[in-house]
Amino acid sequence: MEILEILQYEWAIRALIASSMVGVMCGILGVFIVLRNMSLIGDALSHAILPGVVFGFVVAGYSVMGFFTGAVIAGLISAVGITWIQQNVKTKNDAAIGIVFTAMFSIGVMAISRISRQDGVHLDLHDFLFGNVLGVSNEDLYLTGFVMVYVIASVIVFYRYLFATTFQSVIAETMGISVQTVHYYLMLLLSFAVVAALKTVGVILVVAMLITPASTALLFSDRLQNVIIIAGFVGLFSAILGLILAIQLETTPGPAMAVTATLFYIIAVFFSPKRGLVFKKWHQFQAKRKIELEDTLKQALKLHEKNNLSLNTLSKRLGFSAKKTTAYLNKLHQKSLVNFTAKKLIITGKGTEQATKLVRAHRLWETYLVEQVGLSSEQIHEDAERFEHILTDELVDEVEQKLGYPEVDPHGSPIPKKQQKRAFKLSEIGKNQIATIDEKQADEHVSAALWKLGLMPTSKIFILSFKNGQMKIKQQGKVVDVSMNLAEKVCVTRYSE
């Protein structure tokens, strides 16, 4: 309740608004800084503007516009200097950045130290380094609001140019886009953002608000538009929660915002659905279970071929406990791949088909490793054990074709042939059966007739009924009547009995 009362004060409202605008602005702009590997340049510019702040104070006194103008000029001078050294002098890129920003920052510190000794001068280096959001004035709010709107508008208007130069600079050049011009304009926006964040988080911590929300967003999405939106929200919440935390703990707001942004990043590192460590472990666990399940089916087939399939022999073959093997067999039973009860264990036709695919992939890959890669037959088994679970049917077919359709693998074991599906006419498919319309039909007239009926190739169809010389067919929720004359010409593949 106390924090709500504090946030009703005018200074607290100004601080909250300023922090929110800085968070959104830095989050959005930071995406392009991170993607362009310019994080160090962002850090450099945040330090290099300090002599510009002093220059603005000398010329215009304690004026927000004076600070802004001087800082932007210093930022642009630093950006041009860094780029010139990188392009014209034999100096490492990161070294060029370090040389320029340390020199500029040092000049700024020396100037502030000298000016502060004069009577009547109140230029506190601490406020510039770490910010003083609780002392934000209305003029600061107007400036920050203008910069935020300008940055967001620039990103929207020049999105295509920023996108192209960020990911495909060579292609952007061929399209007539000046990569260097976009780079310098981004430096200008970065200078604006740094100056606007000067009062909120200071020159040292502004890089945290630029880099951390963007890095967090990149853990959640691969689409640039989504990343920009997420980064803006992460920056916003980091600023608001950081300010509230600082007021509650009676500490410095700028560092509190930076720490809050880092906490969001740590949460994303562990719990991001795509790249989070927790989800990675879960996906690895699921992949391991899938491999073990497929291994259970494959070994069941091999034991079945030797008339030695039982829970006991299968457990020993796999090296699993009876409990673990039973759990996997129950899963296979649910998928109709085995018939498993307390008294019997039988692999079904569907299970045999899937297990044969694994055996075929394994033996073809072993053959490929020996004949094409040059490995010995003793080196290939473990590699084939891994790849048999991830090779697609198309890739296995391609490997078989490249090898010239071998009959046996390097160990002398027969390589199963691909099971060819028999072609049927649609009129041969019975009621309540499922089939797939083939892509290739007898002629273009049949394909045109199917297209008019809305029956798409490679999609499953379900036979509902036969009546008055018509077949009633269901495809993707749509029911269609097909004449028997047409059904006798349509080629399909039976999917299940």
N, C-alpha and C positions, 0 to 999 in steps of 0.2 A: 504493500500500500504506500510505503514511503517513497519508492521509486516513481510511482504514478504522480505523487504530489510534486516531486522535484521536476518531472517532465512538463509540468504546467507553467513553470517559470519561463519568462521570455528568452533568457540566455540559453536555457535547455532546449527550447523549441528551435532556436536558430542553429544550435549545435547539431540537433537531430536532422534538420533539413540539409545543412551543409554536408554532414557525414553521408547521408543517403545519396545526395547528388554525386559526391566524389566516388562512392562505392560503385554506383551504376556506371559512371563514366570510365573509371579506371578498369572495371571488369570488362567492358565492351572493347575498349582500345587495347587492353592487354592481350586479347586473343590474337591479334595480328602481330604483336610484339613477340609473343611466345612462338607462334607458327613460323615466323621469319628468323628464329634463333637470335633475336635482338634483345634478350633479357639483360645482357650486360650493358648494352647501349642505353636501355631504360634506366638502369642504375647510374650510368655515367651522366646522363642528362640531368637526373634529379640532383646530383652533386654539383654539376658544372654551372647551374643557374645562379649559384650563390653570389659570384661577383656581380652579376646583373642586378640582383636584389640590392646590393650595396650601391651600385651606380644609380639605380632608381631612387634610393633614399637620398643620395647626395644631390641629385637634380631636383626632385619633387618633394622631398621630405617624407613624412610617414603617410604615404598615399598608396592606396591599393592599386590604382592605375599605374603609378610610378613603378611599384614593385613588379607589376604584371609586364609592363613594357620592357623594363630592364632585363627581367628573367627570360622572356621570350627571345630577346636579342642574344643574350648569352647562350641560350640553348641552341639557337640556330648556328651561331659561330662555332660552338662545340661540335654540332652535327656535321657541318661543312668541313671542319678541321679533321675530324675522325675519318670521314669518307675520303678526303684528299690524301691523307697519309696512307690509308689502306690501298688506294688505287695508284699512287705515284711513288711511294717509298717502299723499299724492301724491308718492311716491318710486319710482323705477325698481326693479324686483325685484332686479336684480343689485347695485344701489347699496345697498339695504336689507341685503343679505347682507354686503356689504363693511363697512358701518358697524358692524354688530353684532359680527362676528367680529374685526375689527381692534381694537375697543374692549376686548372680552373678552380677547383675546390679550395686548394691551398691559398690562392690569391684572395678568394672570398673570405676565408677565415682570418687572414692577415688584415684585410681591410676592415672587417667588423671589429676586430680587436683594437685597431688603431682609432676608429671612429668612436667606439664606446668609451674611450678615455676622455673624450671632450665633454665639457659641461653642458648639461641640458639634453644630452643625446641618450635615448632609451631604445637601443637596437640590441635586443637580446638574442644571442646566437642560439641559445637553447630552444627558443620558440621556432626558429627556422629549421633546426635539425629534427625536432621531434613533434612540432606542431603545437597549437594551442586552440583547440576547437571550442573550448568554453569561452574564448574571447572573440568569437566570430561576430563581426558587425553586419549591419544590413547591406553595406557596400560590398563586403566579402560575399554575401549571399547572391547579390545581383551578378557579380563577376563569375562566381562558380556556376550559377544557373545558365548564364550566357555561354560559357565554355562547354557545359554539358550538352546543351541543345546543339551547339555548333559541331561538337564531336559526333553526336548521334546522327545529325543530319548529313554530315560528311560521309559517315559509314554507309548510310542508306543510299545517298546519291552516287557515290563512287564505289559501291559494293563490287560491281563487275570488275573494275580496274584493280581493286585491292585483292579480289579473289584470284584473278589471272596472274598478277605479279607475285603473289604469295606462293602459289603452287606450281605455276608453269611460266617462269620469267622469260624463257626463250620463245615460247609460243606467243606470249604477250608482246614481245618485240616485233614478231612477224605480223601481228595484228595491228601494228602501228601505235601501241601503247608505250609511252616512255617510262621504263622501269625506274630510271633515276629520278624523274619528276615525282612519281608516286612515292618513292622512298623519302625524298625531301619533304613532301607534303605530310607523310606519316610522322616525320620528325617534328614538323610544325605542330601537328595535333598532340604529339607526345609532350612537347614543350608547354603547350596550353594546359594539358592535363596536370602536369607536374606543378605548374604555378598555381592552378586552381586548388590543388591538394596541399599546397604549402602550409596553409593555416590549419588544416585539419590533421594531417598525419606527419607533416614535415618532410624535408628532402631525403632523409635517410630511410624512412619507412614507406614512402610513396611507392617504391619498387615492389613492396609486399602486396599492395593493393592492385598493382598492375599485373603481377606475375601469378600470384597464388590463386585468385578466383578463376583466371583463364586456365591454369593448369588443372584445377579441380573440374572445370566444365569439360575439358578434353578427355577426362576419365569416364564421362557419362555418354558422350556421343561422338560420332565421326562426321556428322553433317555440320558444315560451318555455320549455317543459320541457327541451328539448335544450340551449338556451342556458344555463340554470341549471346543468345537469350539466357542460357543457363549461367554464363559468366556474369551477366548483368545482375541477375537475382542473387548469386552468391556474393558479389561485391556489396549489394544493397544490404543483405542480411548480416554480413560481416561487419559493416559499418554501424548498423543500428545496434546489434547485440554487443559489439565491442564498446560502444559508447555507454550502453546501459550497464555493462560489466564494470567499466571504469568508474562510473558514478557510484555503483553499489560497493565497490572495493576501495573507493577513494584513491584511485591510481591514475596514471597518465592515459588519456583516451587513445592517442595515436598507437602506442605499442599494444594496447588492449585490442584494437581493431585488427592489427597485424596478427596477433596471436589467435584471435577468433577465426580469421581467414585460414590460418594454418590448421586449426582444429577441423574446419570443414574439409580441408584437403586430406587430412589423415582419415576422416570418416569415409571419404570417397575412395581412398587407397584400399580400404578394407571391404567396403560394402557396395562399391559401384557394380551394377549388374553385368557390365561387359568386361571390366578390367580389375575389379576388386579382388583382393587376395582371397577373401572368404568364398566368393563365387567361383574363383579359379579352382580352389581346392574342391568345391562341390562338383564342378564340371569334371575335374580329374577323377574324382571318386565315381561319378556316373559313368565316365568312359571306361574306367577299370572294371566296373560291374558289367558293362555291356560286353567287353572283351571276354571276361570270364564266363558270361552266359553263352556267348557264341562258341567259346572253347568247349563248354559242356556239351553243346549240341554236336560239335564236330567229333569229339571223342566218342559220343554216344553212337554216331554213325559208324565209326571205325570198329567199335566193339560189336555193333549189330552185324556188320559184315563178317565178323569172326564167330557169330552165334554165341557171344559171351557177354551180352549186355545185361547188367544188373546194377542195382544201387551200389553194391559192394565193389564190383570191378570198376565201375565208373569213378567212385571216390578215390580208389587207389591210383587209377590212371591219371586223374587230375591233381592228386595230392591235396585234395580238400577233405575236410571233415565230413562225416555222414550228414550232419545237420546242415552244413553249408551246401552240399550237393543236393540235398532234399529241397532246400529253398529255391535253388536255381531250377530244378526239375519242375517244381510247382509253377514257376513263372513260365517255363516252356510249355507246360500243360495248358496254362491259361491262353497261350497264343496258338494252341492246337498244333504244336510242333512235336510233342510227345504225348503218349497216353501213359499216365503215371498214377498208379494206385499202390496200396500196401502190398499187393500180390504180384503186380506185373509192371514192366517198364518196356514200352514199345515206341520206336520212333515212327512218326506218321509220314505219309507221302510228302506233305508240305515240309516237314522237318528234314526229310532226306534231300529235298530239292535245295533248301537253304544251306544245309551242311555241305552238300556237294559243291556249291558255289565257293565256300570257304576253302575247301580242299583244292579246287581248281585254281583259285587265286594264289594259294600258298605255293603250289608246285610250279606254276608258271613263273612266279616271281623268283623262286629258287633257280629255275632254268635261266631266267634273264640275268641274274647276278653272276652266274657262271659263264654264260656264253657272251654276254655283252660287257659286263663290268670286269670280268677276269678273276673273280674270287674262286677260292677252292670250295669243294662240296662241304668241307668241315666248317666253313665260315658263314654259311648262308642261312642256317635254320632259324636262329633267333631273329634275324632281320626279317625273314619271311613271316615269322609268327606275328610280328608287329604290323606289317604292311597288309596282311590278308584281311584285316579288319577295317582298313581305310581305303583300299583300292575300289574305285567305282567299277560297275560292270563295263562301261565304255572303255576305261583304261585297261582293264583285264583283256578285253577283246583286242585292243590295239597291241598289247604286249604279245598276245598269242599270234597275231598276224605278223608282227615284226620277227618273231622267232620261227616263222614258217610252219605253224601248227604242229608242234612237237607231240610225240606220243607218250614219252616218259620223261620224268624229271631227272636231275643229276644222280639221284639215289636209285634210279631204276623203277620207281613207282609210277604206275600209269596216271596220266593227266586226264581227268574227266573232260569230256567234250561238252560244249555248251548245249543245253537242252533247247532244241528248236520247238517253238510253239506251232502247232498245227493250225493252218488257216481254216476258218469255217465261213459259211454263208450265214447271214443273219437269220434266214428262215430255218436253219438247223438248230438254233439255240432255243432251248425249252423254256417253259414258264418258270418264273422265279429264279432264273439264272442271270449271271452277270457276265458281260462281255465288254470288249473295247473295240471301237470302230477303227479300222486300220487307216493309216495316212494315205496309202496307195490303194486306189480302187480300180476296177476293170477299165473304166474310161471316164472322161471328163463329164459325161452326162450324169453318171451316178453321183459323182462328187457334187455337181450342181444341184441335183435333187436333194441330197442330204443337207446342203447349205441352206436351201430354201426352207427345209423343215427345222432348221436350227440345230441339227445334230453335228457336233464338232468332233473331228478325229482325235484320237488318243484319250478321249474322255470315256469314263465308264457309263454303260447303260444297263438298266434293269428291265427285264421282260416282265410286264404286268399280266397280259392276257392275249388271247387270240379270239377274234370274233368277226364274222361276216367278211372274211378275206382281208382283215386288218390285224396288224400287231400293235398293241398298245405298249409304248416304251417310255420309260422315265429316265431323263438325263439332267443332272444338276437341278433337281426339283421341278423340272418342266416335263409334262406328259405330252407325248406326240403319237399320232396314229401314222403307221407306215404300211403301205399296201404290200401284200405278199409278193406281187410282181417285182416291186423294188427290193424287198427283203431277200429275194433269191439272187440278186445281183450284188448286194452289199457284202464286202469282205470284213470279217471281224475276227478277233482273237478271243477265245473263251477264257474268262478270268477265273471262274470257279464253277464247280458242279452244283 
